[in-house]
């Protein structure tokens, strides 16, 4: 019974395949158009997202989809790899109809890093200490020190703090490297702390 030149309908999938005609009427008679068959496509299901948080990245994978995908970062692939934490969403489109969006949160695991200085100075025969620290909670620290020419100390290793009395047998500064391995939440990194060991000053008495 609508009389406008354009017919607008609110439909459900129950209206699929219904037919409509336009009727033109004047004082002489009425003329019907050919029937137009209505096709109603259903709204696609919302995809599901699985998240795997790795060291320095997260992989978000969409599932339960059959159409084309669109992620909130513009990607159209089945999975995305992100390096920043945050919330991401995805929709699927089938036959021109777009689903509701599904969201998930990415939380890449940080690689632990030493937050203190990576260089230090010590004097031969004087106790040298180094306390490692990291902004990544739960970080454990292990270190090793190799034999160095000009330093009489044997190779050593340990965990946590360094407490060493290094002996420089030369008259020049000698660099000693402590190789630190940091581990947290299944992620690890290696960083070097370089200590310059100065010789004991020589005093001439006459």
Secondary structure as UniProt FT lines:
FT   HELIX           13..15
FT   TURN            16..17
FT   STRAND          19..20
FT   STRAND          23..25
FT   STRAND          30..32
FT   STRAND          36..37
FT   STRAND          48..55
FT   STRAND          57..63
FT   STRAND          68..71
FT   TURN            72..73
FT   STRAND          79..82
FT   STRAND          86..94
FT   TURN            95..96
FT   STRAND          97..98
FT   STRAND          102..106
FT   STRAND          119..123
FT   TURN            124..125
FT   STRAND          127..130
FT   TURN            137..138
FT   STRAND          140..145
FT   TURN            149..150
FT   STRAND          156..159
FT   STRAND          162..165
FT   STRAND          174..184
FT   TURN            185..186
FT   STRAND          187..198
//
